[in-house]
C-alpha cells in the first residue's frame, strides 16, 4: 500500500506559478513511478505528467509541455509539479498517483491521492 497526500494548491493569477507537492508513505517510494493528473467537474480526468523511479525519464501532456516540470526527491518521499505560466484552462483538481510500472502510471495507476484544487484567474 502507498498513501499519497498532495499540497500546494491555491488561487493564482494567469501567468503566475505554483508548486504542488505529493508526499508518499508506505512501501519504498523509489519503487514507484509517479504521475500527476487533473480533473475538471464534468470532464474526464486528464494525464498531466509522470516520472520514472529514479527521475531520469519524464513524460508530459502536450498541453503543459514547456510550462510544467515534474521532479522527485526519493530521500523525502516526495514528488513535485512546478507549474509556470499558468492559464485559466489549467484550473482543476490535481491528483498525484503511483504505480510500479512507469507506462501504466500514465494511464491507470493503482494508487491515488485525494487531490488539491488549483484555480487560475484571468
PyMOL commands that set and color helices and strands:
alter all, ss='L'
color gray80, all
select helices_A, chain A and resi 29-31+88-90+104-106
alter helices_A, ss='H'
color red, helices_A
select strands_A, chain A and resi 2-7+10-13+18-26+33-39+46-51+58-60+68-73+78-83+92-99+111-112+116-121
alter strands_A, ss='S'
color yellow, strands_A
deselect
rebuild
show_as cartoon
